[in-house]
């Protein structure tokens, strides 16, 4: 199970051009979770998901393959 999870994570991380930005977004999400800040999470998570979707759309538009 762990091997499948790690493979999926590697694939997901490979879909982002800016890994530092993605890590920063995850840090902010984790801090909001730790603070139990539901209002912040309502703002942050949709923005994070939209960022990932935009990255995928750019890869498709550029002809980059999303499958690894």
CHARMM internal coordinates of N, CA and C (Angstrom, degrees):
IC EDIT
DIST 1 N 1 CA 1.4468
DIST 1 CA 1 C 1.5342
ANGL 1 N 1 CA 1 C 110.61
DIST 1 C 2 N 1.3320
ANGL 1 CA 1 C 2 N 115.72
DIHE 1 N 1 CA 1 C 2 N -42.17
DIST 2 N 2 CA 1.4591
ANGL 1 C 2 N 2 CA 119.43
DIHE 1 CA 1 C 2 N 2 CA -179.62
DIST 2 CA 2 C 1.5283
ANGL 2 N 2 CA 2 C 110.75
DIHE 1 C 2 N 2 CA 2 C -64.23
DIST 2 C 3 N 1.3242
ANGL 2 CA 2 C 3 N 117.18
DIHE 2 N 2 CA 2 C 3 N -39.70
DIST 3 N 3 CA 1.4622
ANGL 2 C 3 N 3 CA 120.48
DIHE 2 CA 2 C 3 N 3 CA 179.37
DIST 3 CA 3 C 1.5196
ANGL 3 N 3 CA 3 C 111.00
DIHE 2 C 3 N 3 CA 3 C -61.38
DIST 3 C 4 N 1.3183
ANGL 3 CA 3 C 4 N 117.48
DIHE 3 N 3 CA 3 C 4 N -40.80
DIST 4 N 4 CA 1.4659
ANGL 3 C 4 N 4 CA 121.19
DIHE 3 CA 3 C 4 N 4 CA 177.90
DIST 4 CA 4 C 1.5228
ANGL 4 N 4 CA 4 C 110.04
DIHE 3 C 4 N 4 CA 4 C -64.05
DIST 4 C 5 N 1.3187
ANGL 4 CA 4 C 5 N 116.45
DIHE 4 N 4 CA 4 C 5 N -44.07
DIST 5 N 5 CA 1.4636
ANGL 4 C 5 N 5 CA 121.51
DIHE 4 CA 4 C 5 N 5 CA 179.41
DIST 5 CA 5 C 1.5294
ANGL 5 N 5 CA 5 C 110.56
DIHE 4 C 5 N 5 CA 5 C -61.26
DIST 5 C 6 N 1.3248
ANGL 5 CA 5 C 6 N 117.51
DIHE 5 N 5 CA 5 C 6 N -46.31
DIST 6 N 6 CA 1.4648
ANGL 5 C 6 N 6 CA 121.13
DIHE 5 CA 5 C 6 N 6 CA -179.74
DIST 6 CA 6 C 1.5222
ANGL 6 N 6 CA 6 C 111.75
DIHE 5 C 6 N 6 CA 6 C -64.28
DIST 6 C 7 N 1.3205
ANGL 6 CA 6 C 7 N 116.70
DIHE 6 N 6 CA 6 C 7 N -39.30
DIST 7 N 7 CA 1.4628
ANGL 6 C 7 N 7 CA 120.17
DIHE 6 CA 6 C 7 N 7 CA 177.06
DIST 7 CA 7 C 1.5231
ANGL 7 N 7 CA 7 C 110.49
DIHE 6 C 7 N 7 CA 7 C -61.73
DIST 7 C 8 N 1.3069
ANGL 7 CA 7 C 8 N 116.04
DIHE 7 N 7 CA 7 C 8 N -43.77
DIST 8 N 8 CA 1.4721
ANGL 7 C 8 N 8 CA 120.82
DIHE 7 CA 7 C 8 N 8 CA 178.97
DIST 8 CA 8 C 1.5319
ANGL 8 N 8 CA 8 C 111.24
DIHE 7 C 8 N 8 CA 8 C -63.80
DIST 8 C 9 N 1.3250
ANGL 8 CA 8 C 9 N 116.78
DIHE 8 N 8 CA 8 C 9 N -41.68
DIST 9 N 9 CA 1.4601
ANGL 8 C 9 N 9 CA 120.01
DIHE 8 CA 8 C 9 N 9 CA 178.32
DIST 9 CA 9 C 1.5213
ANGL 9 N 9 CA 9 C 111.35
DIHE 8 C 9 N 9 CA 9 C -63.24
DIST 9 C 10 N 1.3272
ANGL 9 CA 9 C 10 N 117.16
DIHE 9 N 9 CA 9 C 10 N -43.36
DIST 10 N 10 CA 1.4622
ANGL 9 C 10 N 10 CA 120.08
DIHE 9 CA 9 C 10 N 10 CA 178.14
DIST 10 CA 10 C 1.5279
ANGL 10 N 10 CA 10 C 110.83
DIHE 9 C 10 N 10 CA 10 C -59.49
DIST 10 C 11 N 1.3301
ANGL 10 CA 10 C 11 N 116.07
DIHE 10 N 10 CA 10 C 11 N -42.04
DIST 11 N 11 CA 1.4681
ANGL 10 C 11 N 11 CA 119.91
DIHE 10 CA 10 C 11 N 11 CA 178.95
DIST 11 CA 11 C 1.5291
ANGL 11 N 11 CA 11 C 110.20
DIHE 10 C 11 N 11 CA 11 C -63.83
DIST 11 C 12 N 1.3281
ANGL 11 CA 11 C 12 N 116.50
DIHE 11 N 11 CA 11 C 12 N -46.36
DIST 12 N 12 CA 1.4631
ANGL 11 C 12 N 12 CA 120.23
DIHE 11 CA 11 C 12 N 12 CA -179.52
DIST 12 CA 12 C 1.5198
ANGL 12 N 12 CA 12 C 111.54
DIHE 11 C 12 N 12 CA 12 C -61.00
DIST 12 C 13 N 1.3424
ANGL 12 CA 12 C 13 N 116.77
DIHE 12 N 12 CA 12 C 13 N -45.34
DIST 13 N 13 CA 1.4607
ANGL 12 C 13 N 13 CA 119.78
DIHE 12 CA 12 C 13 N 13 CA 179.82
DIST 13 CA 13 C 1.5187
ANGL 13 N 13 CA 13 C 110.96
DIHE 12 C 13 N 13 CA 13 C -63.27
DIST 13 C 14 N 1.3021
ANGL 13 CA 13 C 14 N 117.25
DIHE 13 N 13 CA 13 C 14 N -32.90
DIST 14 N 14 CA 1.4547
ANGL 13 C 14 N 14 CA 121.12
DIHE 13 CA 13 C 14 N 14 CA 178.99
DIST 14 CA 14 C 1.5114
ANGL 14 N 14 CA 14 C 113.80
DIHE 13 C 14 N 14 CA 14 C -69.69
DIST 14 C 15 N 1.3068
ANGL 14 CA 14 C 15 N 117.56
DIHE 14 N 14 CA 14 C 15 N -13.43
DIST 15 N 15 CA 1.4584
ANGL 14 C 15 N 15 CA 121.24
DIHE 14 CA 14 C 15 N 15 CA -179.43
DIST 15 CA 15 C 1.5262
ANGL 15 N 15 CA 15 C 112.39
DIHE 14 C 15 N 15 CA 15 C -85.10
DIST 15 C 16 N 1.3154
ANGL 15 CA 15 C 16 N 117.33
DIHE 15 N 15 CA 15 C 16 N -4.75
DIST 16 N 16 CA 1.4660
ANGL 15 C 16 N 16 CA 121.28
DIHE 15 CA 15 C 16 N 16 CA -177.16
DIST 16 CA 16 C 1.5227
ANGL 16 N 16 CA 16 C 110.18
DIHE 15 C 16 N 16 CA 16 C -109.58
DIST 16 C 17 N 1.3097
ANGL 16 CA 16 C 17 N 114.84
DIHE 16 N 16 CA 16 C 17 N 136.14
DIST 17 N 17 CA 1.4562
ANGL 16 C 17 N 17 CA 119.97
DIHE 16 CA 16 C 17 N 17 CA 178.23
DIST 17 CA 17 C 1.5294
ANGL 17 N 17 CA 17 C 111.51
DIHE 16 C 17 N 17 CA 17 C -79.89
DIST 17 C 18 N 1.3366
ANGL 17 CA 17 C 18 N 117.21
DIHE 17 N 17 CA 17 C 18 N -28.99
DIST 18 N 18 CA 1.4580
ANGL 17 C 18 N 18 CA 121.64
DIHE 17 CA 17 C 18 N 18 CA -175.64
DIST 18 CA 18 C 1.5283
ANGL 18 N 18 CA 18 C 109.08
DIHE 17 C 18 N 18 CA 18 C -119.22
DIST 18 C 19 N 1.3368
ANGL 18 CA 18 C 19 N 115.95
DIHE 18 N 18 CA 18 C 19 N 88.23
DIST 19 N 19 CA 1.4604
ANGL 18 C 19 N 19 CA 120.43
DIHE 18 CA 18 C 19 N 19 CA -177.81
DIST 19 CA 19 C 1.5206
ANGL 19 N 19 CA 19 C 112.15
DIHE 18 C 19 N 19 CA 19 C -66.70
DIST 19 C 20 N 1.3291
ANGL 19 CA 19 C 20 N 117.75
DIHE 19 N 19 CA 19 C 20 N -31.15
DIST 20 N 20 CA 1.4582
ANGL 19 C 20 N 20 CA 119.65
DIHE 19 CA 19 C 20 N 20 CA 178.34
DIST 20 CA 20 C 1.5208
ANGL 20 N 20 CA 20 C 111.34
DIHE 19 C 20 N 20 CA 20 C -66.48
DIST 20 C 21 N 1.3145
ANGL 20 CA 20 C 21 N 117.12
DIHE 20 N 20 CA 20 C 21 N -39.89
DIST 21 N 21 CA 1.4643
ANGL 20 C 21 N 21 CA 120.63
DIHE 20 CA 20 C 21 N 21 CA 177.06
DIST 21 CA 21 C 1.5243
ANGL 21 N 21 CA 21 C 110.09
DIHE 20 C 21 N 21 CA 21 C -65.07
DIST 21 C 22 N 1.3262
ANGL 21 CA 21 C 22 N 116.99
DIHE 21 N 21 CA 21 C 22 N -42.28
DIST 22 N 22 CA 1.4568
ANGL 21 C 22 N 22 CA 120.03
DIHE 21 CA 21 C 22 N 22 CA 178.95
DIST 22 CA 22 C 1.5290
ANGL 22 N 22 CA 22 C 110.35
DIHE 21 C 22 N 22 CA 22 C -62.65
DIST 22 C 23 N 1.3229
ANGL 22 CA 22 C 23 N 117.08
DIHE 22 N 22 CA 22 C 23 N -42.66
DIST 23 N 23 CA 1.4667
ANGL 22 C 23 N 23 CA 120.47
DIHE 22 CA 22 C 23 N 23 CA 178.58
DIST 23 CA 23 C 1.5247
ANGL 23 N 23 CA 23 C 110.73
DIHE 22 C 23 N 23 CA 23 C -63.23
DIST 23 C 24 N 1.3129
ANGL 23 CA 23 C 24 N 116.91
DIHE 23 N 23 CA 23 C 24 N -38.96
DIST 24 N 24 CA 1.4680
ANGL 23 C 24 N 24 CA 120.63
DIHE 23 CA 23 C 24 N 24 CA 178.11
DIST 24 CA 24 C 1.5276
ANGL 24 N 24 CA 24 C 110.96
DIHE 23 C 24 N 24 CA 24 C -64.49
DIST 24 C 25 N 1.3288
ANGL 24 CA 24 C 25 N 116.81
DIHE 24 N 24 CA 24 C 25 N -42.08
DIST 25 N 25 CA 1.4684
ANGL 24 C 25 N 25 CA 119.78
DIHE 24 CA 24 C 25 N 25 CA 177.27
DIST 25 CA 25 C 1.5284
ANGL 25 N 25 CA 25 C 110.54
DIHE 24 C 25 N 25 CA 25 C -61.04
DIST 25 C 26 N 1.3357
ANGL 25 CA 25 C 26 N 116.88
DIHE 25 N 25 CA 25 C 26 N -41.60
DIST 26 N 26 CA 1.4645
ANGL 25 C 26 N 26 CA 120.07
DIHE 25 CA 25 C 26 N 26 CA 178.74
DIST 26 CA 26 C 1.5203
ANGL 26 N 26 CA 26 C 111.46
DIHE 25 C 26 N 26 CA 26 C -66.32
DIST 26 C 27 N 1.3456
ANGL 26 CA 26 C 27 N 117.22
DIHE 26 N 26 CA 26 C 27 N -37.46
DIST 27 N 27 CA 1.4630
ANGL 26 C 27 N 27 CA 120.55
DIHE 26 CA 26 C 27 N 27 CA 177.37
DIST 27 CA 27 C 1.5183
ANGL 27 N 27 CA 27 C 110.64
DIHE 26 C 27 N 27 CA 27 C -60.94
DIST 27 C 28 N 1.3197
ANGL 27 CA 27 C 28 N 116.27
DIHE 27 N 27 CA 27 C 28 N -44.09
DIST 28 N 28 CA 1.4652
ANGL 27 C 28 N 28 CA 121.14
DIHE 27 CA 27 C 28 N 28 CA -179.89
DIST 28 CA 28 C 1.5258
ANGL 28 N 28 CA 28 C 110.41
DIHE 27 C 28 N 28 CA 28 C -63.46
DIST 28 C 29 N 1.3261
ANGL 28 CA 28 C 29 N 116.80
DIHE 28 N 28 CA 28 C 29 N -41.92
DIST 29 N 29 CA 1.4681
ANGL 28 C 29 N 29 CA 121.01
DIHE 28 CA 28 C 29 N 29 CA 177.81
DIST 29 CA 29 C 1.5329
ANGL 29 N 29 CA 29 C 110.22
DIHE 28 C 29 N 29 CA 29 C -62.08
DIST 29 C 30 N 1.3229
ANGL 29 CA 29 C 30 N 117.07
DIHE 29 N 29 CA 29 C 30 N -46.31
DIST 30 N 30 CA 1.4688
ANGL 29 C 30 N 30 CA 119.96
DIHE 29 CA 29 C 30 N 30 CA 179.90
DIST 30 CA 30 C 1.5221
ANGL 30 N 30 CA 30 C 112.01
DIHE 29 C 30 N 30 CA 30 C -63.03
DIST 30 C 31 N 1.3213
ANGL 30 CA 30 C 31 N 117.28
DIHE 30 N 30 CA 30 C 31 N -38.68
DIST 31 N 31 CA 1.4715
ANGL 30 C 31 N 31 CA 119.84
DIHE 30 CA 30 C 31 N 31 CA 177.45
DIST 31 CA 31 C 1.5239
ANGL 31 N 31 CA 31 C 111.02
DIHE 30 C 31 N 31 CA 31 C -64.27
DIST 31 C 32 N 1.3225
ANGL 31 CA 31 C 32 N 116.95
DIHE 31 N 31 CA 31 C 32 N -40.53
DIST 32 N 32 CA 1.4688
ANGL 31 C 32 N 32 CA 120.14
DIHE 31 CA 31 C 32 N 32 CA 178.19
DIST 32 CA 32 C 1.5212
ANGL 32 N 32 CA 32 C 110.48
DIHE 31 C 32 N 32 CA 32 C -66.24
DIST 32 C 33 N 1.3332
ANGL 32 CA 32 C 33 N 116.55
DIHE 32 N 32 CA 32 C 33 N -38.99
DIST 33 N 33 CA 1.4693
ANGL 32 C 33 N 33 CA 119.85
DIHE 32 CA 32 C 33 N 33 CA 176.20
DIST 33 CA 33 C 1.5255
ANGL 33 N 33 CA 33 C 110.90
DIHE 32 C 33 N 33 CA 33 C -62.05
DIST 33 C 34 N 1.3196
ANGL 33 CA 33 C 34 N 116.42
DIHE 33 N 33 CA 33 C 34 N -46.74
DIST 34 N 34 CA 1.4678
ANGL 33 C 34 N 34 CA 120.83
DIHE 33 CA 33 C 34 N 34 CA -179.24
DIST 34 CA 34 C 1.5206
ANGL 34 N 34 CA 34 C 111.42
DIHE 33 C 34 N 34 CA 34 C -61.73
DIST 34 C 35 N 1.3345
ANGL 34 CA 34 C 35 N 115.67
DIHE 34 N 34 CA 34 C 35 N -34.76
DIST 35 N 35 CA 1.4683
ANGL 34 C 35 N 35 CA 120.56
DIHE 34 CA 34 C 35 N 35 CA 179.46
DIST 35 CA 35 C 1.5279
ANGL 35 N 35 CA 35 C 112.29
DIHE 34 C 35 N 35 CA 35 C -83.51
DIST 35 C 36 N 1.3393
ANGL 35 CA 35 C 36 N 116.00
DIHE 35 N 35 CA 35 C 36 N -3.76
DIST 36 N 36 CA 1.4616
ANGL 35 C 36 N 36 CA 121.61
DIHE 35 CA 35 C 36 N 36 CA -176.43
DIST 36 CA 36 C 1.5337
ANGL 36 N 36 CA 36 C 111.91
DIHE 35 C 36 N 36 CA 36 C 54.85
DIST 36 C 37 N 1.3307
ANGL 36 CA 36 C 37 N 114.02
DIHE 36 N 36 CA 36 C 37 N 40.25
DIST 37 N 37 CA 1.4640
ANGL 36 C 37 N 37 CA 121.80
DIHE 36 CA 36 C 37 N 37 CA -177.92
DIST 37 CA 37 C 1.5290
ANGL 37 N 37 CA 37 C 109.51
DIHE 36 C 37 N 37 CA 37 C -92.62
DIST 37 C 38 N 1.3195
ANGL 37 CA 37 C 38 N 115.03
DIHE 37 N 37 CA 37 C 38 N 85.12
DIST 38 N 38 CA 1.4684
ANGL 37 C 38 N 38 CA 120.73
DIHE 37 CA 37 C 38 N 38 CA -176.27
DIST 38 CA 38 C 1.5230
ANGL 38 N 38 CA 38 C 111.72
DIHE 37 C 38 N 38 CA 38 C -63.10
DIST 38 C 39 N 1.3130
ANGL 38 CA 38 C 39 N 117.53
DIHE 38 N 38 CA 38 C 39 N -37.13
DIST 39 N 39 CA 1.4651
ANGL 38 C 39 N 39 CA 120.24
DIHE 38 CA 38 C 39 N 39 CA -179.29
DIST 39 CA 39 C 1.5286
ANGL 39 N 39 CA 39 C 110.78
DIHE 38 C 39 N 39 CA 39 C -64.46
DIST 39 C 40 N 1.3199
ANGL 39 CA 39 C 40 N 116.73
DIHE 39 N 39 CA 39 C 40 N -43.09
DIST 40 N 40 CA 1.4659
ANGL 39 C 40 N 40 CA 119.84
DIHE 39 CA 39 C 40 N 40 CA 177.67
DIST 40 CA 40 C 1.5277
ANGL 40 N 40 CA 40 C 110.17
DIHE 39 C 40 N 40 CA 40 C -62.99
DIST 40 C 41 N 1.3267
ANGL 40 CA 40 C 41 N 116.73
DIHE 40 N 40 CA 40 C 41 N -42.28
DIST 41 N 41 CA 1.4623
ANGL 40 C 41 N 41 CA 120.23
DIHE 40 CA 40 C 41 N 41 CA 179.89
DIST 41 CA 41 C 1.5259
ANGL 41 N 41 CA 41 C 111.64
DIHE 40 C 41 N 41 CA 41 C -63.19
DIST 41 C 42 N 1.3246
ANGL 41 CA 41 C 42 N 117.30
DIHE 41 N 41 CA 41 C 42 N -34.73
DIST 42 N 42 CA 1.4757
ANGL 41 C 42 N 42 CA 120.43
DIHE 41 CA 41 C 42 N 42 CA 177.45
DIST 42 CA 42 C 1.5203
ANGL 42 N 42 CA 42 C 111.36
DIHE 41 C 42 N 42 CA 42 C -62.77
DIST 42 C 43 N 1.3255
ANGL 42 CA 42 C 43 N 116.85
DIHE 42 N 42 CA 42 C 43 N -28.58
DIST 43 N 43 CA 1.4650
ANGL 42 C 43 N 43 CA 120.99
DIHE 42 CA 42 C 43 N 43 CA 178.31
DIST 43 CA 43 C 1.5229
ANGL 43 N 43 CA 43 C 111.27
DIHE 42 C 43 N 43 CA 43 C -88.77
DIST 43 C 44 N 1.3275
ANGL 43 CA 43 C 44 N 116.20
DIHE 43 N 43 CA 43 C 44 N -44.55
DIST 44 N 44 CA 1.4616
ANGL 43 C 44 N 44 CA 121.79
DIHE 43 CA 43 C 44 N 44 CA -170.31
DIST 44 CA 44 C 1.5230
ANGL 44 N 44 CA 44 C 112.56
DIHE 43 C 44 N 44 CA 44 C -71.18
DIST 44 C 45 N 1.3137
ANGL 44 CA 44 C 45 N 117.88
DIHE 44 N 44 CA 44 C 45 N -45.98
DIST 45 N 45 CA 1.4646
ANGL 44 C 45 N 45 CA 120.11
DIHE 44 CA 44 C 45 N 45 CA -173.69
DIST 45 CA 45 C 1.5270
ANGL 45 N 45 CA 45 C 111.95
DIHE 44 C 45 N 45 CA 45 C -65.51
DIST 45 C 46 N 1.3313
ANGL 45 CA 45 C 46 N 119.67
DIHE 45 N 45 CA 45 C 46 N -46.29
DIST 46 N 46 CA 1.4728
ANGL 45 C 46 N 46 CA 117.10
DIHE 45 CA 45 C 46 N 46 CA 176.94
DIST 46 CA 46 C 1.5324
ANGL 46 N 46 CA 46 C 112.54
DIHE 45 C 46 N 46 CA 46 C -60.40
DIST 46 C 47 N 1.3272
ANGL 46 CA 46 C 47 N 117.18
DIHE 46 N 46 CA 46 C 47 N -37.13
DIST 47 N 47 CA 1.4681
ANGL 46 C 47 N 47 CA 119.83
DIHE 46 CA 46 C 47 N 47 CA 178.00
DIST 47 CA 47 C 1.5247
ANGL 47 N 47 CA 47 C 110.60
DIHE 46 C 47 N 47 CA 47 C -65.57
DIST 47 C 48 N 1.3189
ANGL 47 CA 47 C 48 N 116.55
DIHE 47 N 47 CA 47 C 48 N -40.20
DIST 48 N 48 CA 1.4696
ANGL 47 C 48 N 48 CA 120.94
DIHE 47 CA 47 C 48 N 48 CA 178.59
DIST 48 CA 48 C 1.5324
ANGL 48 N 48 CA 48 C 111.03
DIHE 47 C 48 N 48 CA 48 C -64.12
DIST 48 C 49 N 1.3196
ANGL 48 CA 48 C 49 N 116.52
DIHE 48 N 48 CA 48 C 49 N -44.71
DIST 49 N 49 CA 1.4634
ANGL 48 C 49 N 49 CA 120.29
DIHE 48 CA 48 C 49 N 49 CA 178.93
DIST 49 CA 49 C 1.5294
ANGL 49 N 49 CA 49 C 111.27
DIHE 48 C 49 N 49 CA 49 C -64.76
DIST 49 C 50 N 1.3303
ANGL 49 CA 49 C 50 N 116.59
DIHE 49 N 49 CA 49 C 50 N -38.97
DIST 50 N 50 CA 1.4648
ANGL 49 C 50 N 50 CA 120.51
DIHE 49 CA 49 C 50 N 50 CA 178.10
DIST 50 CA 50 C 1.5282
ANGL 50 N 50 CA 50 C 110.58
DIHE 49 C 50 N 50 CA 50 C -64.64
DIST 50 C 51 N 1.3170
ANGL 50 CA 50 C 51 N 116.55
DIHE 50 N 50 CA 50 C 51 N -36.74
DIST 51 N 51 CA 1.4612
ANGL 50 C 51 N 51 CA 121.11
DIHE 50 CA 50 C 51 N 51 CA 177.67
DIST 51 CA 51 C 1.5269
ANGL 51 N 51 CA 51 C 110.35
DIHE 50 C 51 N 51 CA 51 C -62.20
DIST 51 C 52 N 1.3267
ANGL 51 CA 51 C 52 N 116.48
DIHE 51 N 51 CA 51 C 52 N -44.24
DIST 52 N 52 CA 1.4603
ANGL 51 C 52 N 52 CA 120.49
DIHE 51 CA 51 C 52 N 52 CA 177.77
DIST 52 CA 52 C 1.5141
ANGL 52 N 52 CA 52 C 112.31
DIHE 51 C 52 N 52 CA 52 C -64.65
DIST 52 C 53 N 1.3158
ANGL 52 CA 52 C 53 N 116.26
DIHE 52 N 52 CA 52 C 53 N -39.14
DIST 53 N 53 CA 1.4591
ANGL 52 C 53 N 53 CA 120.19
DIHE 52 CA 52 C 53 N 53 CA 178.59
DIST 53 CA 53 C 1.5272
ANGL 53 N 53 CA 53 C 110.32
DIHE 52 C 53 N 53 CA 53 C -65.64
DIST 53 C 54 N 1.3240
ANGL 53 CA 53 C 54 N 116.62
DIHE 53 N 53 CA 53 C 54 N -41.11
DIST 54 N 54 CA 1.4673
ANGL 53 C 54 N 54 CA 120.10
DIHE 53 CA 53 C 54 N 54 CA 178.35
DIST 54 CA 54 C 1.5222
ANGL 54 N 54 CA 54 C 111.21
DIHE 53 C 54 N 54 CA 54 C -61.64
DIST 54 C 55 N 1.3341
ANGL 54 CA 54 C 55 N 115.95
DIHE 54 N 54 CA 54 C 55 N -41.34
DIST 55 N 55 CA 1.4669
ANGL 54 C 55 N 55 CA 119.90
DIHE 54 CA 54 C 55 N 55 CA 178.76
DIST 55 CA 55 C 1.5244
ANGL 55 N 55 CA 55 C 110.10
DIHE 54 C 55 N 55 CA 55 C -61.97
DIST 55 C 56 N 1.3312
ANGL 55 CA 55 C 56 N 117.21
DIHE 55 N 55 CA 55 C 56 N -42.74
DIST 56 N 56 CA 1.4675
ANGL 55 C 56 N 56 CA 120.76
DIHE 55 CA 55 C 56 N 56 CA 179.02
DIST 56 CA 56 C 1.5231
ANGL 56 N 56 CA 56 C 110.96
DIHE 55 C 56 N 56 CA 56 C -64.80
DIST 56 C 57 N 1.3246
ANGL 56 CA 56 C 57 N 116.75
DIHE 56 N 56 CA 56 C 57 N -41.32
DIST 57 N 57 CA 1.4675
ANGL 56 C 57 N 57 CA 120.06
DIHE 56 CA 56 C 57 N 57 CA 179.40
DIST 57 CA 57 C 1.5305
ANGL 57 N 57 CA 57 C 111.27
DIHE 56 C 57 N 57 CA 57 C -64.81
DIST 57 C 58 N 1.3465
ANGL 57 CA 57 C 58 N 116.95
DIHE 57 N 57 CA 57 C 58 N -38.19
DIST 58 N 58 CA 1.4669
ANGL 57 C 58 N 58 CA 119.79
DIHE 57 CA 57 C 58 N 58 CA 177.27
DIST 58 CA 58 C 1.5208
ANGL 58 N 58 CA 58 C 110.59
DIHE 57 C 58 N 58 CA 58 C -64.18
DIST 58 C 59 N 1.3224
ANGL 58 CA 58 C 59 N 116.69
DIHE 58 N 58 CA 58 C 59 N -40.96
DIST 59 N 59 CA 1.4709
ANGL 58 C 59 N 59 CA 119.87
DIHE 58 CA 58 C 59 N 59 CA 178.89
DIST 59 CA 59 C 1.5245
ANGL 59 N 59 CA 59 C 110.68
DIHE 58 C 59 N 59 CA 59 C -63.13
DIST 59 C 60 N 1.3185
ANGL 59 CA 59 C 60 N 116.76
DIHE 59 N 59 CA 59 C 60 N -41.33
DIST 60 N 60 CA 1.4666
ANGL 59 C 60 N 60 CA 120.00
DIHE 59 CA 59 C 60 N 60 CA 178.31
DIST 60 CA 60 C 1.5200
ANGL 60 N 60 CA 60 C 111.08
DIHE 59 C 60 N 60 CA 60 C -65.16
DIST 60 C 61 N 1.3245
ANGL 60 CA 60 C 61 N 116.91
DIHE 60 N 60 CA 60 C 61 N -42.89
DIST 61 N 61 CA 1.4653
ANGL 60 C 61 N 61 CA 121.25
DIHE 60 CA 60 C 61 N 61 CA -179.15
DIST 61 CA 61 C 1.5329
ANGL 61 N 61 CA 61 C 111.03
DIHE 60 C 61 N 61 CA 61 C -64.94
DIST 61 C 62 N 1.3328
ANGL 61 CA 61 C 62 N 115.68
DIHE 61 N 61 CA 61 C 62 N -33.77
DIST 62 N 62 CA 1.4664
ANGL 61 C 62 N 62 CA 120.40
DIHE 61 CA 61 C 62 N 62 CA 179.83
DIST 62 CA 62 C 1.5251
ANGL 62 N 62 CA 62 C 111.84
DIHE 61 C 62 N 62 CA 62 C -80.80
DIST 62 C 63 N 1.3148
ANGL 62 CA 62 C 63 N 116.74
DIHE 62 N 62 CA 62 C 63 N -5.37
DIST 63 N 63 CA 1.4552
ANGL 62 C 63 N 63 CA 120.27
DIHE 62 CA 62 C 63 N 63 CA -178.59
DIST 63 CA 63 C 1.5117
ANGL 63 N 63 CA 63 C 112.85
DIHE 62 C 63 N 63 CA 63 C 82.68
DIST 63 C 64 N 1.3371
ANGL 63 CA 63 C 64 N 116.37
DIHE 63 N 63 CA 63 C 64 N 8.49
DIST 64 N 64 CA 1.4605
ANGL 63 C 64 N 64 CA 119.45
DIHE 63 CA 63 C 64 N 64 CA 178.08
DIST 64 CA 64 C 1.5207
ANGL 64 N 64 CA 64 C 109.20
DIHE 63 C 64 N 64 CA 64 C -72.58
DIST 64 C 65 N 1.2961
ANGL 64 CA 64 C 65 N 115.63
DIHE 64 N 64 CA 64 C 65 N 145.14
DIST 65 N 65 CA 1.4602
ANGL 64 C 65 N 65 CA 121.00
DIHE 64 CA 64 C 65 N 65 CA -178.86
DIST 65 CA 65 C 1.5122
ANGL 65 N 65 CA 65 C 109.70
DIHE 64 C 65 N 65 CA 65 C -84.62
DIST 65 C 66 N 1.3301
ANGL 65 CA 65 C 66 N 117.67
DIHE 65 N 65 CA 65 C 66 N 128.02
DIST 66 N 66 CA 1.4568
ANGL 65 C 66 N 66 CA 122.16
DIHE 65 CA 65 C 66 N 66 CA 177.49
DIST 66 CA 66 C 1.5086
ANGL 66 N 66 CA 66 C 111.68
DIHE 65 C 66 N 66 CA 66 C -80.56
DIST 66 C 67 N 1.3089
ANGL 66 CA 66 C 67 N 117.00
DIHE 66 N 66 CA 66 C 67 N -15.40
DIST 67 N 67 CA 1.4681
ANGL 66 C 67 N 67 CA 119.47
DIHE 66 CA 66 C 67 N 67 CA -178.95
DIST 67 CA 67 C 1.5161
ANGL 67 N 67 CA 67 C 109.38
DIHE 66 C 67 N 67 CA 67 C -92.94
DIST 67 C 68 N 1.3096
ANGL 67 CA 67 C 68 N 115.74
DIHE 67 N 67 CA 67 C 68 N 135.41
DIST 68 N 68 CA 1.4596
ANGL 67 C 68 N 68 CA 120.24
DIHE 67 CA 67 C 68 N 68 CA 179.07
DIST 68 CA 68 C 1.4920
ANGL 68 N 68 CA 68 C 108.81
DIHE 67 C 68 N 68 CA 68 C -118.07
END
COOR INIT
IC SEED 1 N 1 CA 1 C
IC BUILD
